[in-house]
Amino acid sequence: MAAAMLLALVACTEDIDTSARYVFEGKTITQYLESKDYYSEYVRLLGEMPVSVVSKTTLKQLMSARGHYTVFAPTNDAIQSYLDTLCQKGIIDEPSWAGFRNDNDLDSIKKVIVYNSILDSGDQEAYTVKDFPFNEHEFVLSNMNNRKLRVFIGNDPDSISINGQALVSRTNRDIMLSNGYIHQVNGVIAPSNDRMGDFITRWANTTGSGYRVMSKLIVACNLVDTLNAYRDEAWEMLYLTGGVKDLPKHTSVGQVGTIPQHRFYGFTLFAETDSFWEEKLGKPVEEITVEDVCKFLQESGLFDYIQGTRYDTEYTNEMNVLNQFVTYHLLPQRIGREKLVIHYNELGYNISASKGPTIPIMDYYQTMGLPRLLKTYESRESNGIYLNRFPRLRNGRGQFGPTRENVNDYHESGQFPPLKGSSVWSEENHGVRILTYSEAGTDDTNIANGIVYPIDNLLVCTENVCNQMGSQRIRIDACCLMPELMNNDVRQNCAYYSYGAPNVRAFPTDYPYIESIKIREGTLFYYLQGYMSGYHNLQGDEFNIIGRYDFTMKLPPVPRAGQYEVRFGVATGSYVRSMAQVYFGTNPESMPVAGIPMDLRLGGLEMRAGNQVTPSNVGWEADTGDEEYDERVNKAMRTKGFMKAPNSWTNQLGSSNSIRTFHYMTRRIMVSAYLYPHQNYYIRFKSVLDQEAKEFYMDYFEYTSKEVYDSPEELEDIW
């Protein structure tokens, strides 16, 4: 335990923050704690624990400095109760500090108590109770032990606990101090150090978790060791010894590109509950075997459409029916409930007002095992987050077009398309709902490297699911393709960034931090989070790749065979954009050229190069509402490989003015090719300009099948 804690503590910065935006009159956190006798044990521990392994500053000193800290402070009674529990479990010999058998265990437990209790908000405000996440959601920030804390709210909204272990006092909460807030808790926050594989092994052999059947299936597929991956220790050592460096200041933003301190692994599991399996197989959970499930899957015929599916007992083979079933439930990134669907700047949504979803928002992730896509989805009408939901949207096309209902607000219509192929049930297009732990009655433990979500129906990548995905435009934020960004609090860590000022993160060329991308020498790879900064990007972030760049990245698989366009979102409202040659194929080491170089300086109306603005020949015109005229404009742009931007999001939060109205926001049709499912595709971007300071911009990709972009019955919608 002590060894594991040692390297984890490098997340804590050695320097004390002295740049808080506001200073409040009154005591510091340390002064307040010292004034209350019932915090004396906690204060003592804060004074004994250093901020990190490379710092002599104690946490007590840190809590005396300027900053924005949220402290869940355990009372003396809470700490004593925790020692009582350790004694009952046989971890210590008596319920006191004298009961520890060695100094390492003693030091580890002290760190558990203090590091799990503090959130450092940096330049942002600390958390008051009204700012806490929703029920069963996690704080955006990790605590000083690199763990996410989860909020549980009882039937009484004032009944709030952290991780289900520490009840927040109803009276001693929201205590405002000069450097943050204190919330008194009646228990020690001590999340388990066990990893997902450890939990799976334990759950497979006992009842009560609600996941015994799924755990047995995972064990049979020999995935336990995979799911126990926690941290890249090689990166950890390089970072600690200065073997990897921050990138220079971003040329136009003017901020240093900071590299992540850690390279954590993470996993998300969507799991049918034991009660689901008991009803489906007609047996008590204790009697359900792996063979029972395999027989059920084979008899269902749901996997017969995949050529090469095997029904033998070689469960580790990715073509085996059980392996296909299990791995489709697993993502190689840990996604908190608040990020399963990322709401930020979609049309009509106001993140500050928190009035719930507006238009449907969806993300797509490649699952483990056989390459396949899993869709996460939430809308105003869905009343929750779903997997693989396919409603008919009022998109101004077909029955919602001007000759019929004439509705173009992109909300759910209440209708669903007919099934297209084998399916789990007749209403499969409604999707599989992600349940809360209280609804499912399943284990809600905070797992060190993963998160498990109970679901309400059988999750299968059926023939119908693949056909439905292939019948819709698939838009994927580039961050979805990089699990490391989610696992290491880089993607959408809104609390980390200053209002109105983008924060710049970076990734080195001399270490494969992002496994799916090969970054070659001469490439400066930056990620910009433009939270609250008026960025025009999908979800408010973007990548800038600067220099004589050359990089190759893995794209997701397509859902079914067919002719597809591979598109790329571009913003040309800057004088520093670049020009790149595109390569596309299945072999990352040898790919053919895909068309002429893509000029990111060329927008819908303007060419911006060398501080000069000249007219472009793209032919962009604002939508007029005259469908025939607008379509002629669209077709003329398509002949040049351009499309207008989508209508789905804005640059000003809560605005009704979409990015489609901006001529410098366009889409490029990079590739048109016949693509196959269960196949990884790669794309390479190489600079063709001999200019070090120019930027390659990257935001999102689209896969669009011929059924969508060239339908004889219904034009592709503007969304």
N, C-alpha and C positions, 0 to 999 in steps of 0.2 A: 504493500500500500504506500509506504514511504517513497519507494522508487518511482511509483506511478505519479505521485503528487509532485515530485521534484521538478520534472520537466514541464508539467502542466502549469506551473506557476510563472513561466516566462510570459504568459499573456499579460501579467501585471507590469505596468511600466515603472521604470526606476524613477523617472522624473515626476515630480509632483506638479499637477496642473495649477498654474497661476494666472490663467486667462479666462476665468469665469465671466460670463456676460453680465451677470447681475450680482450684486453684493447686498445681502440683507443684514439689517441691524440685528444684533443678538448673538447668542452663543454659537460656537461651532458644534459639530456632532460630538466630538470628543468632550468638550466642556459640558454639554448636556448629559451625556452618559455618566460622566464622573459625578454629576450632581445628584444622581439617583442611586441609592444603595442597592436596589434590586438589580442593577446592571454591573455590580462590582466584578463578578467573575468574567463577564464578557469584556469589560474594560481591561482586565488583567491580561486576557488572551490577546487582545488587540495590541497590547504593548509588547508582547513576546514574539509576535509573528512579523517577519519582514515582508515588504511589498513583493519581493521576488527573490530568486536565488542569487541575483547579481546586485542586490541592493541591501544597504544597511538601514534604510528608512523603514520604520515599523508602520503597521496599519493604524496604530493609534496616532502617530504623527501625520499620516496621510489624511485621517479624518479631522485633523486640526487645520488642514490647508484649504485654500480656496478650491472649489470644484462643485460638481453636481452629483452627489452620491445618494443612492437609495439604500437604506440600511434596515434590514429585517432583524431587529435586535432581540435575541432571546434573553429572558430573565434568568436570574440565578436558579429559580425553580425549574425552568425549562432545561437548563444545562444539567441539573441534577437528575431530572427525569431521563435524559439521554444516557447519562452514566448508568442509571439503574437498568435501562434496556440493554446496554452493552454487557453488564454483569449477568443478566438473565440469559443472554445468548452465549455466555462463556467466553467472551472476548477479553474481559478483564476479570480479575479475581475478586474484587470488591468494588462497590459503586462509589469510588472516589478516585482522585488523581493518583493515589498511592497504589491503586489496583492494577496498574499497567505493568506488564512483564518486561518491557524493554523501552528504551528511550525513543526508538523509531516509531513504535506504535503510539506512544504518547504524543509525539510531535505530529503524527498523521491525523490523529483525532482532533487535536487543537486546530489544525488547518481546515479540517472538515467543517468545524463549527464556525470559523470566522470567514473563510474565503467563499463559502456558499451563501453568506448572509449579505453580501455587498454587490450592488450594481453601480458601475461608474458610467455616467451618461456623457462624459466628455464635455462638449460645448452645449449640449442640450440640457433641458431642465430635468431634474430628478422626478421620480414618479410619485404623484399623489394617488390616492385610491381611485379617484375618478379617471385617472389615466391608465389604470391597470387593464390588461387584455380582457377579452370576453372569457366566459366560462370555458375551461379546458384548453384555452389558448396559452401561448408562451410569451414571455417578455421578448421583445426584439433583441435586447442586449443579452449577452451571456454574463454570468456572474464572474467573480474573480477567480473562480475555479474552472472556467471555460465550460460551464454547464448552463443549459436553458432552464429557467424556473417556470413552472406551469401554475396557473391560477385556477382554483376550484371555487365556485360560488354555490352556496346551498339554496334551499327554497327561500330563505330570507336573504335578500340581496346584500344585507350587511354582514352575512356570514361568509367570510372569505378566508381561504387557507392557501398556503403556498406549498405546492407539491403534495397536498393532502397530508402534510406532516406538521405544519406550523400554522395555527389559527391566528389571524390578525386580530389584535385587540379592537374592540368596538370603541373604546374610549381613548386609548393611547395610540392613535394612528394619525397620519398627516401632520406630524410634529415638524413644523417649518423652522429650519435653522439656517445659518448664514451660508452653509455649503451643502445643503440638501435636505432630505426628509428622513425621519425615523418612523418606522412602524413596529410597534412592539408585537412579538409573537410568543406563543405559549409552548413552542417546541423548537428543537434544533432542525434546521433544513439540512438533510443529509441524503442526497440522492444516491442511489445504488451505483457502485463502480462496475457492476456486471455489464457485459456487453450483450448484444442481441443474441449471439450464438449461445451464450450461457443461459439466457432466459429460455430460449427455444429448447435446449437440452432438458432444463428443469420442467418446463411446461409439458413436454412430451411424456413425462413419467408420472405426472400428478394431475389431479383434477382441481378445479377451482379457478384457474386463470381465465377460462373461457376459450382458450386457444389450443387445447390439447391435440385435436385432430390435425390442424394445420401444422403444429410443431412436429408431429410424427412424420408428416409428409416432407417437411424441410430436412429433417434428420435423414430420411430415406434417400434424399437427393444429394446427401453429403455436402450440404452447404453451411454447416455449423462453423467451420473454420473461416470460411469466407465472411460470414456475418460477424465474426469476432474482430475483424480488422478495425483498428482504432486510430492509429496515427503513424505517419511516415517518419520514422526515427532518423533516417538519413537526412531529410530536410531539417528536422529539429536540430541536429548537430551542426549542419551548415549554417543555420540561422544564428545559433548561439555563438559560433566561432567566427562569424563574419564572412563565411564562405559564399554567401549570396548578398547582393547589395540592392538598395533601392535604385530605381531608375532616375535619370536626371529630370529636372523640371520639365513638365509638359510644355511644349513650345507656345501654345496659345493660352492655356489656362494658367500657366505660371506656378503650378504646384508640383512638388516632388512626387514621383510615383512610388508609393510605399508598397513593399512586398508583404504578403501575409506572414505573420509570425509562426503559424502552424500549418500543417497539411493534414487535417483530420479526414478520416473516412466516415461515411455515414450511410444509413439504410432506412428505407421506409417500407413497411409491410402492410398491405391491405389484406385482412383476413376474415374469412367466413367464421362465424362463431361455432362453438360446440353445439349450441342449441339448434343452429341451422342444420348441422350434419345429423344430429339425432332425428330431426323431423324428416330430412331427406332420405336417410338410409334406414329409418325405423329401428334403430338400436340405441341403447344407452352409450354414452361417450366412451365408457371404459371398455366396451366390446368392439368398438369400431377400429378396424385394422387398415393398414396401408393397402392391402389387397382389396378390401371392400371399396375403397375410394377408386382404385385403379379400374376395378370391374365396372363401377358406376360410370366413370369417364369413358371407357371403351364402349359400353352399351349406349351411351348418349349419342354417339356418332358425331359429336361436336368438333372432333379433330380430324375427321376423315378427309376434309377438303384440303388439308396440308399434305402435299406429296412428301412421302418419306417418313410420316409419323410411325413410330414404333410402339408396339403394345407388349414389349417384353419386360423383364425385371431389371434391365440396365438403367436404373433411374438417374444415373449421373450423365447419361447421354442427352444432349439438349433436344434431340428429336423424339425422345421418349415421351409418351403422353403425360406421365406424371410430372416430368421435368418441365414440359411446356406449360402445364397448368400452374405449377408452383412458381416458376420464375416470372410469370406474367403478373404475379402479385407483389413483386419486389422491384424497388428502384434503388440504384446505387447512390442515393443522396438522402440525407435526413431532412425532411420537409415538415416544419411545424404547421399546425392546423391553420394558422393565420396566413401561411404562404402557399397552401395547396392551390389556391387561386389568388393571384396578386391583383388587388384593386388599387389603382393609383390615379390615372388620368383618363379613364374611359369616358366617353361622351356623357355629360350630365352628372358625373360622379364628383363628389367633393370630399376628399379624404379628411378635411378638417371638420366638416359637419357630421360625418359618420351616420348618414341616413340610410345606409344599406346599399346593396347593388342596384345598378341601373340596367344598362344593356348587358347581355351575356358576356362573360369573360371566360376564356379557356386557355389552358396550357397543354403542351404535349411533351411527354417524356419517353425516352427509350427505356424499356424494362431490361432486366437481367435475362440471361439465357439467349434463346433465339431472338434475333433483332425484331422487335415489334414496338408499336406506339401505344401508349396509354393516355387517354384524354381526361384532364380534370376540368370541371365546369361548375359555374355558379351564375345564377341570374336572379332578377327580382322575383320571378315566378317560380323558380325551382324550390325555394324554401330549404336551402341547404346545399352542400357540396356533393357533386355526383361524379362518378367515373363513367366515361363513355355514354354520355347523354346526347341524344340527337333530335331535338325538337324542330318543328318547322318554325322559322323565324319570319316575322313580318318585314321582309327585306325589299319591298317595292318591286318584286318580280313574280311571275306566274300569277297565282290567284290573288296576290297582294299588289299586283301591278296596276297602272293607271286605268286599264280597260275593265278592271273588276273591282276589287275592294279598295285599291289605291291607298295602301298603308305602308309606310316606309320608316318605321321607328325602331326596327331591329329588336323588338321584344318578342318573347314567346307568344305563339298564337293559340296555344292549347291543343294543337294538333301535332301528330307525329307521323313520319313517313312510314309506308309499309315496309315489312321486313324484306331483306334481300339475301336470302340464303339461310343456312342453319342457324338456330338461335337457342338461347337458354329457355326463354319463355316468350309468350305472345306480345308482351309489352317491354321487350328488351331495350327498345329505343328510348324508353323513359330513363334508363341508366341505373347504375348501382349506387345507392346512397351510402355515404360515409356516416356512420352512427357516432354518437357521443358514447363515452364509456358508461355513463349513467343509463343511457337507453339500452345498451347491450349487456350491461352487467359484467363487463370483462375487466381484466387487470389494467390499471391505469399507471403502472410504475414508470418513472422517469428512467429510461435506459441510457447508458453512457454514450452509445454510438448509434442509436436508432430510435425509431418511433413506430408504434403499431396502431393501426386504425381498424376497428371492427366495421364490417360492411353488412348490408341487409340482404344480399343475394349472391348467387354464384357469379364470380368474375372470370370470364373466359374470353379470349380473343377469338370470337366466333367468326364464321364466314360473313354473317350479317354485320358485325362490328367493322370488319375490314372494308366491306362494301359501302357502309355508311360513311366511314372516314374518307374513302376514295371518291365519294360523291360530293364532298365539301372541300372548300379551300382550307388548307392546313397552314396556319401562320404560327411560326415558332420563334419566340425570343431567343437570341443567340445564347443567352445565359442558360437556357434549358439544356443546351448541349454540353454544358460544362459542370458536372456535379461538384467539383471542387469549390465553386463559387458559393453554392448553398451550404456545403459542409463546413465552410470556414468563415461564415458570416460576412461574405463580400457582397453577395447579391441581395439587394433590397434591405440592407440593414439601415433603415431610415433613421434610427436613433443615433447612428454613428456620425451623421453628416450635418454640417451647419446649414441653417436655412439660407437660401439664396446663394450658396457657394458650393460648387461641385467638389466632391472629394475624389482624389485620383489614386487608384490602386494600380499595381503593375505586376508583371510576371516575367521571369528571366528567360534568356535564351539558353543558358548553360545547364538548365535542370528542367525535366518534363513535369512542371508543377501541374499544368492542365494536361491530363493524359491524352485527351482527344485532339490535341493541337501540337504540331511540330513547328516550333518557332526557330527560324534559321538566323545565323549571325547577321548583324546589321539591322535587326528588327527591334524596335521599342514598342512593347505591347502594353497599352494602358486601358484601364476600365474606368469610366467616369459615371458616378452616381449623381444625377442632377436633381436630387430630391428637393422639391419646392423651389426649383431654379428656373422654371419656365421652359424646360427642355421639350422639344417636339417629339421625343422618342417614345416608342412603345414602352410602357412601364417606367418612363423617365430616366433610362440609363442608356449608355452606348459604349462601344469600344473605339478607341483611336489607335491605329497602328502607324508608327512614324519611322521615317528613315528610308533606307534602301531595303524595304521590307520584303520578306518572302516567307510565307507560312502556309501550312496545309492543315485543314481541320476535317474531322469526321462529321458527316451529316447523318441525320436519322434515316431509318428505313421508310419506304413507302408502304402503305397498307395493302395494296394489291397491284398486280401487274397492269401496265398501261402506259399511255403517252402522258408525260407530265411536263409542265413548265416549272423550272426552278427559278424563283424570283428573289430579289434582294432589295430591301428598303434603303433609300438614299436621301440624305439631307445635303443640299448644296448652298445653304445660306452663309457660306464662309469662303474666305479667299485662300484658305490653306488646304483645300482638298487635293487629292492625288489622282492618279490614273493607274489602273492595274490590269495586267493580263490575267485572265481566268482560265483555270484548267479544271477538268471534271472527269471522274472515273471511279473505278472500283479498286485500283491499285494505287495506294498513296505514294509509292515510289516512282510511278510512271503513269502519267495521265496526259491525255491529248489536250491541245488547246481548245477552249470553248469560245469561238467567235473572236471578234476584234477586241482590243483593250477596252475596258469599261472606264469611262471618263467621269469621275465623281465631281468634276468642276462644272459639268453641264447640267443645268436645271431645266425646268419646264419653259421658262421664258428667257433665262440669262445664262451666259457663260462667264464664270468668275475665275480668272486666272491672271497672275501677275499684277494684282491690285487693279485690274481692268475689268469692267463689266461690258460685255457685248451681247447683242441679241442671239438667242439660240434658235435652232431650226426644229425644235422638238414639237412645237405646235400645241402647247398647253393652252387650254381655255377653261375658265370657270364653268361649272355646271349651270345650265340655264333652266332646267326643268322640262325642256322639250326633249323627250326621250330620243327621237330620231336624230335630232341635231347633236345632242350630247354623244350619242353612240358613234356618229361619224367622226367626231373629234377623238374619241377613244380608239377607234380603229386606225385612224391616221397616226396616232402616237404609237400604237402597237407595232406598226410596220417598221418603226425605228427602234423597237425594243424597249419602249417606255410605257408606263401606265401612271395614272394619277395615284396619289396616296389614298389609303383607306379612309373611310368616314368614321372610324370607330373611336378615335381618341383626339384629345386636344392638347395644346401647350399651356393652357391656363385652366387650373383646376376648377371644375364646376361649370366650365364654359359650354355653350352650345355651338361654338365655332370650331369645326373639326379641322384636322391638318390637311384634309382633302382640299380645303380652300386656299392653301399656300402653294404657289407655283414652284417653290424650291424644295418641296417634299414630293418625291416620286418613287416609283418602283421600277426596277430594271429586270427584264426577262433575260437572265444569263444563259440558261440552258433549256433546250427542248429535246427530250429524249424518251425512249421507251425504257421504263424502269421496272424492276422486279422486287417483290417483297422478300423479307428475310435476308436482305443484302445490305451491307454497309457501303455507302457512297462517300467519296471524298472530294473536297474542293480546295484548290490552291489559288492564292492571290499573290502576285509578284509585281512589285513596282516597275513601271516602265519610264519613270521620271528620275533623272539624276539630281534630285533635290532632297536634302536631308530633312528639312523641316515640314514637308508636306504630309498630310494625314490621310490614311485610309479609314473611312468611317464604316462601322458595322453595327447594326441594330437588330434586324430580324430577317428571317427567311420565309419563303412561302413555297409549298408544294401544291400545285394546282393541276388536277387531271383534265384531260381533254373534255370529259363530260361536263366540267364546270365552265372552262373558258371558251368552248366551242360548241355549246349545246344548240341544236336547231330549234329548241322549244323555249328556252329561257336564257336571257342574257345573264352574265355574271353580275352579281350585285355590287354596289359601291362600297360595301362595308369591309 
